[in-house]
Amino acid sequence: MFDNEVMRLRLYKSIRQRVDSDEVAEDLLQETYERAVRSIGSLRDENSVVIWMHVIARNVCNSYWREQYREEKKIERMKEVLSDPSQQHYPRERRDTGKLHDLLALLPERQRWLLAMRYERELCSREMSTLLHVTPEKVRMELHRVRNVLRAAL
């Protein structure tokens, strides 16, 4: 049902019109198929698969842009924390540790948990994916994104 190359290309084009890059479009297309497989039970009429898939793709794109907006807001909040002059009287090393601690506190629980599992428990993405019931690629992507947020703020 989902192997139709024509539908894949149409979905890709639809997604690509809504995002900034080919790479993001490919990621969102994959997410669209993952969501479709997970929610196949909600498909009422097999004749409307194309419409159903386009609705899922649209929702995936909307989720992507909401997440991008949240990330921008997080970075703004993190920059505010970093520019807080009240931390200037601490020694540099302690200020940096304090800044990192403040930045980590702003992250959602799932992102803090991912960082803890990777760096404190030293789990690999395969082990983490088993715990989270997602693919190792998804774990690596989430870790990459949270590290980029922290890098941008520091």
N, C-alpha and C positions, 0 to 999 in steps of 0.2 A: 504494500500500500504506500509506503514512504520512499520507495526506491526509484520513483519516477524522476528521471533526469530533467525533464521539462519543468516539472513542479519545482525541483531544486533550484534551477536557474531563475525561474520567476520569483521564487522566495528570496533568492540572493539579490536580485535586482531591486526588489521592493525594500529589502533591508538596507542595501547599499545607498539608496536614495535618502535614507534617514540618518546615516552615520558618516563620519569623517574619513574613514579609511577602509581599504580592502581587508586588512587584517581583522579589524573590529567586526566588519560585516561577516567574515567567515566564522568568527567566534560566536556571534549572535545567531547565525544560521545553525550552528551546532547546538546551541542552547535551545533554539526553536524545536529541533528534532528531539532533543532530550525531553523537553516539556511535553511534546506531542506523545511520545512513547509512554511517559508517566501518566498522562491523562487520557489515554485512548478510550477508557470507559465512558468518558463524557461525550464522545462522538455519537450523536443520535442518528444520523443518516449518512451512510457511506458515500452517498452521491454528493455530499457537501464537503468532502475532505479538503478540497482546494481552498474553499472559503474558510473552513476551520483552521487550516494551517496558516493562512494569511492573518487571521485574527490572533493566533498565537504569536506569529512573527511581530505583529504590531505591538502586542503586549510586551514581548521581550525587548523591543526597541524602547518602549516607554520606560521599562524598568531600568534599562541601561542609562537613559538620560537622567532619570531620577537619581541613580547612583552617582553619576558624574556631578550632578548638582550638589549632592551630599558631600562628595569628596572635596569639591571646591570650598564648601562651607567649612569643612574640617580643616583644610589648609589655612583658611583665613583665621579660624579660631587658634590654630597652632601658632601662626605668626604673631597673633596677639599675645599668646603666652610667652613666646620667645622675646618679644619686645618689652616685656614687663620690667620696668626699671627697678622694681623692688627686689629682684634677684641679683642685682649688680654688686652687692656688697659681699657675696659669697666668693670663695676662691673659684677660679675657672673650672677646675675639675668637678667641684661640687655643683656649680651652676649647670654644667652640661648634664650631669646625672639628674639633677632636679628637672631640667627641661625635658629630658627624655622621659622621666617619670610622669611629668605633666602631660606630655604628648600621648603616652601610652594610655593614660587615664581617659583621654578624649576618644580613644578608639572604641568601636563597638565590641562587645564581649567576645563574639566569634573571632574577630581579628586578633584580640589579645590572646585568646586561647590558641589560635594557630601559631602565633609567635612563641608562646610558652612551650607548646609541643615540639616545635622545631628547634628552638635554641636552648631550652632548659632540659627537656627530656631527650633531645637529639633524635627525634623520630624522623624517618624519611617520609617523602610524600606518599609512598605506597602504604606505609603503616598508618599514616594520618587519614588517607582516603578510606581505608577499611573502617576506621572509627567513625568517620563522617558519612559513610555510605555515598561517596561521590568518587569520581575518577581521580587518579593521581594528577592528571593534567589540570583539573579544576583546582586542586590544592595548590599546585605550583603557581597557577594564575592568581589565585587569591593572595598567596604569600608575596608574589611579585608586586601586586597592586599596593598592599599595605606597606611594603618596604619603600616603594616609590613615594607614597604619601609622607612617610617619616623622613626620607631623604629631602624631599621638597621643603619640609618644615624646618629641618636642621640646616 
